Amino acid sequence: MAKVFHRLMRVDEALELVKKHLKPLSLELEYVPLTEALGRILAESIVSSLDYPPFARATVDGYAVDSTSLMYADEENPVKLRVLGEVKVGVLPELEVRLGEAAEIHTGAPIPKGADSVVMSEYTKRVGDYVLVYRPTYPGENIAQTGADLMVGETILRRGVVLTSREIGALAAIGFNKVPVYRKVKVAIISTGSEVQPPGSILKPGRIYDVNSFTIFCMLKELGCQPDILGIYPDDFEVLSEVIGRALENYDVVISSGSTSAGFGDVIYRVFNSLGKPGVLVHGLLIRPGKPTVVAVINGKLALGLPGFPVSAIIAFQVFARPLIAYLTGLPVESPVRVKAVLPFRIKTGGGVKTIIPVSLTLNSNGSFSAYPVVEESGAIWRFTLSDGFIECPEERDFLDEDEKVYVTLFSKAIKPADLIFIGSHCLGLDVLFDYLRGRLTMKVVNIGSLGGLLAVKRGEADIAGIHLLDPETLQYNISFIERYELKGRAVLVRGYARMQGFIVRPGNPKKIKSFRDFFREDVTIINRNKGSGTRVVIDEGLRKASESLGLKFEEAVKKIKGYTFEAKTHSAVASAVAHGRCDVGIGIEAVAYIYGLDFIPIAEEFYDFVILKDRLQKNSVKIFLETLSSDAFKKALTEKLRGYRPLRETGSIVYG
């Protein structure tokens, strides 16, 4: 198996080692125009014009596979797969992975058609044109899906927000190089990777915007440093050696991001070692995210190599680079502000390394806090902006339990309780609704799905939950789940609005897909939705009826469907997969099909409703929410702004409870 890191070190151990080779410095302060928005007040709400990530991509170096091929793989009985070729970052793959096949893939590279998971290189052995795989995978493993972090058309920042490093990073992620605001030791920052391009340019297929340069810049400004962004460079030893060598002559500190894991094509650690002594002191930290961090002292100067994924880079900076640079510049290191909170559900952490989990805090009626994890993968920069702080799980723990008390390290010094706490399933219609609430009340919004919202209401952690759950037995939306989750008598269901769901296909519907029966065709590849989503219930119910009409058992029938195991977490991810040719059809709402310029075949309307505890109905912020939901202005805006959405006669009224 491949050795990806040298000896992993604890953060405290690594800090002490590096400090032995460094003397404190005093750095000057300068200003650059690109980041003048830091600390300013945002003048306009920002709506994303793209998905993030913009395509399904690998989060590790390894092999893209169909998980079905590896069902029985283990250490004693490895599965032998034929290697079709190599998938590199920045290039859309043309190959298609089938059963018994694999494609070598780099971290950040697009997932090829037919693959639903990536097996890490550590669990493989290459033998000529074949690869031996020593463990199974599950659908979606080591894949960051399209739009999992951010959907096109989603409002990511609202007018009146004071911009911090996290908000600046989110803006960079969607291509903004100028920020509308209501009118400020030398460190060189370098981004690496052929897939990275500057914000403000037109995003090319298989590429991503440079996020880390701007988040690192802002975090350095918060420390009182003067950062300069030197640009984006390819993962080329000669190029990076020249750029970093020149930077070391002109700056006190050099920070790069990307190309740190010692996997395919990663060269930063070799560059650092070639430029001077003592060279690399740390290559890999015992934390996740943030593990692939490289630290070197080069002829008395500090060089830091941070991971490429944004959240990973930010966490590594916060827990390691920040105290180290503070030491270097002579700045006092402030003790972090921590608050005690309770976890609403069990969190798997994957023992062996300290796990850093960004969370959003909600203030409960009894004065306690609940901590909701908001980031699922280390590239999710927008989700990171929703977090108030992070919790640390020790390396000896494999999980944190439901209702376990934890300490949350805050990103800011204080928490301002919101007037309204909304937890549940995200919907584009909510962005329209929340625009009308802006200025009237402050909101805390946590998007964790319909079932998560119901449980949050049950625990008293949310004022309102947004849900769209189809009961497969009654084929009715939402009402039966109030009883199922023991909320009868405690909560009411308020009618929201309807949105049209249907088949999303390429323009002209080249495969002539008309019904769920077409999903069973050999020439049709689908993309599924994640388990627990309302849309997944619609899909499985449709396929169940179709399989019965074909005389097949549902459990056996779905095994014949190409793409059934590949799951998307958002409607936008479905539309993107169809638009990029990764599949022929998916189920989603009409609004995203329209945004992507795709054809849409209606199936049925679904209801997006709101669950509210009875004892919160007299709360002023809840009253304002319901008044706005019932208003003619909102109903008009809903139909004008979103294709396939419509208000109902009962919108804003209690329909159950």
N, C-alpha and C positions, 0 to 999 in steps of 0.2 A: 504494500500500500504506500501511496505517496506521502512524504513528510512535508507538510505544508508550512509549519512554523518551527523555529528553533525553540528553546526552552521557554515555556510560558511563565511569566512572572506576575506575582501579586502587585497591585498598584503601589502599595507602600514600599515594598521591596525595590521596585523599579525607580521610584522617586529618590530614594536614598542613594542608590547606585549612581544615578545620573548627577546628582548634586555633588558627589565626590569629584567629578571631573569638570565642574563649572564654577565660575566666580560670578557673584551678582554684578549686574550691569545697570547703568542708568540710560534709558532711551529717550529720544526726543519725540515730541508730538507734532504731527503734520496732518493736513486734511486732503482728501481726494473727493472729487465731485460725485462719483458713482454711488457713494453710500451716504449722501447728505440726508437721506430719509430717516436714518437712525434717531429714535427719540422724538420724531415729528408726529403730527396728528394726520392720519389719512383723511383725504378730502372727499374721496369717492369710494363707494363699495366696489370691490374687485370681483369680477366673474371670470371663471376659467374658460378659455377658448379651446382647451385640450384636456385629454385624460392624463393622469399621472399614476403609475408609469404609462407612457404612451403605447406600450406593447407588452405582451407577456414575456418575461425575461427570466433567465436563470439567476439565482442568488448565490450559487456556488460553482466552482469548477468541477466538471464531471462529465456525465453522459446523459443525454436526453433519451428517455425511454417511454414505452407504453407500460404502465405499471402491471398490466395483465401478464406481461412476459416474465415478471419476476415474482410471481405469487409464491413459489416454492423455493426461492433462493435462500441459502444460509451459508455459514462458514464451512460446513462439511460438504455441502452440495451446491457449489456455485453454478449459476446459469450462464451459458455461453451465448453471447449475442454478436451478430455481425455488425461491424462498424461501417456505417455508410459514408462518413466523411466528417468534416469539422465545421462547426458553427462559430463564427467569430463575432466579436462585438462590432456594432456599427454597420452590419450587413444583414439584410433579410435573407433567411435561408430558402433555397429552392427545393431541398430534399424533403422527403416525407418518411417518417419513421413508422414501420409496421411491426407486427408481432415478430419477435426473434431478432429485432434490429435495434441499433442504438446510434446516436450521433454524438461525437465528442463536442463538448460545449464549454465556452468560457463564461465566467461570471459576468452578468450583464448582457449576454447575447440573447437575441430573440429565440423563443421556443419554436422549433420546427413543427410543421403539421404532423399530426399523428401521435406526438409525444404528450403525455399528461403529467410527467414528473421528471426530476433530475436526480440521479444517484451520484453522491459525492465521490470524487476520485479516490478518496481514502478507502473506499469499500470495493475497489475494482483492481483488476490486474490486466494490463494490455498484453495480448499475445497475437502479434502480427495484425491481421485484419479483423481480429475478434477481441472481445473484452470479456473477462470473467467477472461476474457480479456476485458478491458474497452476502447480500441482504436484499429483502424486498423493498419496494417503495409504495407509497400511497398516492392517489391522485392529488395533484397540486403540491406535492412535496418539493421544496427548494425552488418554487416558482413564485415570482412576484407578478400578479395578474394585472392586466390592463385596467386602469381606473380603480384599482383596489384602494388607492390612497385618495384620489380626487377624480370627479367626473366632470366632463365638459358641461358647461352651463351652470355649474355649481358656484354659489357665492362663497368665496373663501375668506375674504376679509370685508368688514363693513365700515362705512364711514364713521369717523370718530375714534378709531382704534389708535392707540399710541404704539408706534412700530418698534418692536424689539428685534433681536437677531433671528428669532423663530419666524416672525412674520416676513422679514426681509427674505429669508430662505424660501418661504412659500411663494413669494412673488417671483423670485428668480426661477423657480421650478416651472412656472407657466409662461416664462418668456418676457417678463417685464424688465426693461432696462431703465425706465423712468417711473417714478412713483408720484402720483398726485397727492400732495401734502399741503397743510396749512402752514405758510411760511413761518458738524464740527470735526529711544528704543526702536527702531526700524525693523519691520518684519516683512519678509517676502513671502507671497502666497502663490503657489503654483498648482494648477489642476492638470491631471494627466488622464489620458484615455482617448482613443480614436473615436469613441462614441459620444464624446462630450462636445457641445458647441455653445457659443455665447448667447445669452438671452438677447432678444431683439432681432435675431436672425430667424429665417423661416426654418422650422424644424424638419429635418430630413428623415426619411424612413430608417428605423433602427437606431436613431440618435436620441439623446436627452440633453436638456439644458444644464449648464453649469450651475449647480446650487451651492456647492461647498465654498467656493471662493468668497461668496457674499456672506454666508453665515459665519465663516471663520473670521472674515474681515470685521464683522460687527461684534463678535465676541472679543476680539482683540481691542477694539475701540472701547468696549466696556471696561477693559483692564487698563485703559490709558495708553495703550500702544499706538504706534503709527504704522498701519499695514499698507502695503502696496500689492495690488494684484498684477502679476506679471504675465498672466495669460494661460492658455490651454496648450499642452504639448503631448505628442504621441508617446506611447510606451516604448521608447527607443533609448537604449543605453547611451549612445553617443550624444544624442540630442539633449537628454536630461542631464548628463554629466556636464555638458557645456553650460546649460542654463543654470543649474544649481551651483556649479562652481563659480560662475560669475556673480550669482546672488550672494554667495558667502563672502565675496570680496566687498560687497557694497551694503550688506545688511548685517544686523546683529543676530537675527534668527531667520531660519528658512523653514516654512511649513508647506508640505505638499499634501495632496489628497489623491487617493487612488493608487493602484499598482503596488500594494503593500503586502499581499498575502503569500507571496512566493509561489503562487500557482502559475497557470499558463500565462506567459507574457508579463508577469509582474517583476519590475526591475529596481524599484526604489532602494531596497536594502543593498543591492550590489553597487548602485551608484554612490550611496553614502560611504560604503566601505572603500571605494576607490579614490575618494577625494581627500582623505587625511586620517590622522590618528586621534584618538583610539578607534574611531569608526563606530559601528553599530554596537550599542550597549544593550538594547532591549529590542527583541523581535517577537512580539506577541504578548498581550496582557491577558490575565485570567479574568476577563470580563466579557459579557455579551449583552448588547452589541458593543463593538469597539475592540474586539480581539486582535484584528490585524493592524496593530499600531507598531510603528518602527521609530526608535529613538536613537540618535547618534550625536556624539560630540566630535566635531571635525576641526582640528587645530584650534580648540578653545571656543568654538561657536556651536550653538545648538541647532540641530536639524531634526525636524519632526515629520514623520510620514503618517498621516491619518488615513483611515479607511475611505473608500470611495463612496459608499452608500451614505446619504446625508445624515440620517439619525445616528448611525454608527460613528460617523465623524464627530457629530455634536457631543455625543456621550463621552467619547474618548477625550475630547477637548475639556469638557466640564470636570471629569473626575481625575484627569492626568495632566493634560497640557496647561490648564488654567493654574493650578498650584505651582507648576514648574516655572511657568513664565512669570508668575507673581514673585517667586523666589529670585528669578534672574533679574527682574527689574527693580527689586527691592520693595515692591508693593506689599502691604500687609494682606494676608489671606483671611478674609472674613469667615467666621464660622457660619456654616449653612443654616438656614432657618428650617426646622423640621416640625411637622405636626403629626399627631397620631390619627390613624384612619382604620376603617374596617374594609376588608375585601368582600365584595358582593358575591363572588363565585371563586371556585378553585382555579388557580393559574399554574399551568405546567411550565417549568423553567428549564429543564434539561440540566441536571447537576454536572458538577465538574468544573464549572467556572462561575464567578459571581455574575448574576443576571441583573441587568439594569432595566427596569420596566417603567416607561413614562405613563403617568396616570392623570386623569381628570378628577378633581375633587367635587363632590356635591355635599352641601350642608344639610343635614337631616333636621327634622322638627325637634329632636331632643338635644340639638347642639353638637352632635358628633359628625364626623366626616366619613363618607364612603369614597373609596379609591377605585375608579374604573380605568383599566388599561385601555389606551387609545391607539397604540401602535402595534401592528402585527408583524411588520417586516422592516428591515433597516433602511429601506429606501423611501419610507412613507413620510415625506417631509411635511405635507399639509396636515395629516393627522397629528403630527408632533406639535403643531401650533395650538391644538386643543388641550394640551397637557398643562397642568399646573406645577408638576414636579415629577419626581421619580422615586421608586422604591428599589431597594437593593436586596436581592435574595442570595444568601451565602452559597458558596460552591458545593457545600455538602447537602444542600436541599434539592430535591427533584421537583417539588411543587410547593405552592403556598395554598393553604386551605381556605375554603369558604368561611367567612366570619372571622378569619384570623386578623388580629390587630397588627398593624405595620406602621413604620415611620416613613413619612413622605418628605423628601428633601425638596423644598420649593425652589422654583426658578426665580421667583421674585420674593421680596421680603414680607409680603402680606397677601392675604386672600380677601377679595371683596365679594361677599355673598351676593348671588344673583337674585333678582326679583322673581324669576321663573325658572324652574328646572325642568327641561324637556329631555326625556330619554326614550329611545325607540328606533324605529326604522327610518332611514333617511329617504326623503322624497323631494324632487325638484319643486313640487308645489309648496313645500315648507319655506323655500327661499323667497317665494313670492309673498307668502303670509308674513314671514319675519321682517320683510322690508317695511311693512306697514306698522310693525311693532317697534321698530327702531326709533329711539328718541322718547318713547313712552315708558319703556321699562328695560332693564338689563336681563339677559338670558344666559343660561348655561345649557348648551346643547351637547348631548352625548349620543352618538349614533352607534347602537350595538345590536340592531335588529328588533323585530316585533316581539319575540319571546323575551328578549332581554328587557325590553320596555315594560312588559307585563309584570315581570318579576320585580323590577325596580319600583313600580307602583305598589305591588303587594308588600314590599318591605318599607314603604313610606319614604323612599329616597327620591321619587320623582313627583312633581306636581301633575305632569301630563305625559302620557306615553302615546306615540304614534304607531299604529299597527295596521297590517293588511294580511290577515290570515284566513285562508279558505278551509272550511271544515269539509273534508272529503266525503263525509257521510250525508250531511244536509246540503252541501254545495252552497252554503251561505257564508258570508264573511263576518268574522270577528265576534259575533254575539256569544256563540257557544264557548269561546275561550274565556270569557268572563267567569262563567261557572266552573270551567275546567281548572282554572287557576285560583279557585276559592275566593273570588272577588265579588260574588253575588251578595248584594246588600251593603257592600263597602265602597263600590265604585259604580260609575255610570259610563255608558258608551255614548259619545257625542258623534253625530254623523259629520264626516269630513267632506270628501268629494270623490268623484269617480275618475278613473284613468283607464284608457284602453290598452289591453295587452294583446299581443298577437305574434305571428311569425315575422321575423326580421330576415330578409333575404337581399341578395345583391340586385341592383337595378335590372329590371326586365325579368326577374325570377328565372334565371337560366335553367335551373333544375326542375322548374314547373312544380314546386312544392305547394300543396293545397291543404294537406291534413296531416295529423300525427301518423297516419299509416305510411306516409312517405319517409318517415324517420327510419323505417326498417329497410329501406332500399340500400343496395350495395354501393351505389354511386353517391350516396348522401352522407355527409359528415356533419354532426351537430355540435353545439356547445351547450352544456347543461348549466343549471344554476346551483348554488350551494345548498346543502341540506339545511333545513330549518327556515329557509326563506319562503315567503308566500308564493313566489313564482315557481319554486321547485314543486310545491304541492300541485299547482296547476299542470305542470309538465307531467308529473308522475300519474296524475289522474287521467290526463289525456292519453298517455301511453298505455295505461292499464285498459282503458276502453278499446283502444286500437288493437292491442294484443288479443283481447277477447274476441274481437271481430275477425281476427285472423286465426282463431283457434289455438292461440299460444298462451302459456302461463307467463304472467308479467315478469317474474324473477328470471326466467330463462330468456324471454323475449328481449329484455334490455341488454343482454350480453351480446346480442347481434347488432346493436346500434353503435355505429362508429362515432366516437366522441362522447358517449354517455358518461364516462368517468372523468372527463375534463370539466371542471366546474368554474364558473365565473361568479364573482361576488357582487357585481353590479350590473344594472341594465346597460350602462355604457360599455362595460367590458364585453358584453355580448355583441353589441353593435360594432365595436372595433374589430372583434375577431372575424365577423362576417365581412366587414369592409376590407380587411387585409388578406382575405382569402384563406384564413386558417380553418374555416368551416363554411358550410353552405347555408345553415339556418340556425337560428336561436330564438328563444322566446323573450320578449321584452316589451317595454312600453313604447307607444307610437312616438313620443317626444324625442327619444334618442335615435330612432330610425330616421326621423326627419332631419335631425342635426347632422347625421352622417351621410345624408343623401341616399339612403337605402329604401327599398320597397318594403311595404308593411301590409300584412294580411291579417285583419282583425280576427280575434278569437272570442274575447269576452271582456266586459268591463270588470274591474275590481274596485272595491271600496277601500279608501284609506281613511280610517277613523281614529278617534282619540279617546283614550281611557283616562278618567279623572277620578281620584278619590273623592267621596262625598264631602269629607271634611275640608277639602281644598276649594270647593265651589264658591265659598264666600271670600276667598283670598283675592285681594284687589287685582293682582297680576293675572290670575286665572279669569276673572271677569273681563279684563281688557282683552285677553286672548280670545274669549268666546265672542265678544262684541265684534272684534275684527274679523273673525272667521265668518260671522253672519252678515257682514257688511256688503253692500252692493259693489263698493269699490274693489274689494278683494275678489269677489266673484267675477267681475268684469276682467280684472287683470289676469286671473287664472286662465280664462279661455283665450285671451289675447296673446299671452306670452308662451303658453305650452300647448303644443299640438296633442290632441287626444285626451285632454283634461276637461272636465266640466263640473260645475257646482250642481248640487241636487236640491230638490225642494226642501229637504230636511237639513241641509247644511247648517251647522251651528246649533242644532237641536238635540236634546237627549232622546235617543231611540231605544235605550235599554237601561233599566235601573231606576 
